[in-house]
Amino acid sequence: MGEFRPVPDALAYLAGRWRVSRSVRDLASGAEGEFTGVTEFGPLPDEGDGRAAPVTGGLLHHESGTFVWQGVARPAERTLRFLPGPGGAADVRFADGRPFHDLDLTSGRHVTGHPCAADLYRGEFTVRDADHWRTVWRVRGPAKDLVLTTRYAREG
């Protein structure tokens, strides 16, 4: 992908429903897997506790589908929280609120990282056009050497 499409507001761009196709390759063993499903970026539910103002303008990311690994298909899902960040960027967090990574698509491309115990996740996000974007995560650690490539296509 040579050209990247700048995105002034990551949350506005991501909002909606996307078809997802992810390949997972274990570089150490040669094993491969595939996830197919959908991702929805919808409004975050109001989680105010009365003591602090709830976050407004964020998105709840919910992904669900089927993951096939070494011929075995299983249902799979995950939830993330995308909070407003500075200058149109997003602050991506796990469902429980722990920090995951930042996401700034103003140039159409963003590289980020996330340390997870003994592993290091390095992610590259690229925007092709209004309806297509991709992530490539490289995961390295004592017991991991993975490449996860995810393609997103906007649904109607």
Buried (B, 14 or more C-beta within 10 A) or exposed (E): EEEBBEBEBBBEBBBBEBBBBBBBBBEEEEEEBBBBBBBBBEEBEEEEEEEEEEBEEBBBBBBBBEBBBEEEEEEBEEEBBBBBBEEBBBBBBEEEEEEBBBBBBBEBBBEBEBEEEEBBBBBBBBBBEEEBBBBBBBBBBEEBBBBBBBBBEBEE
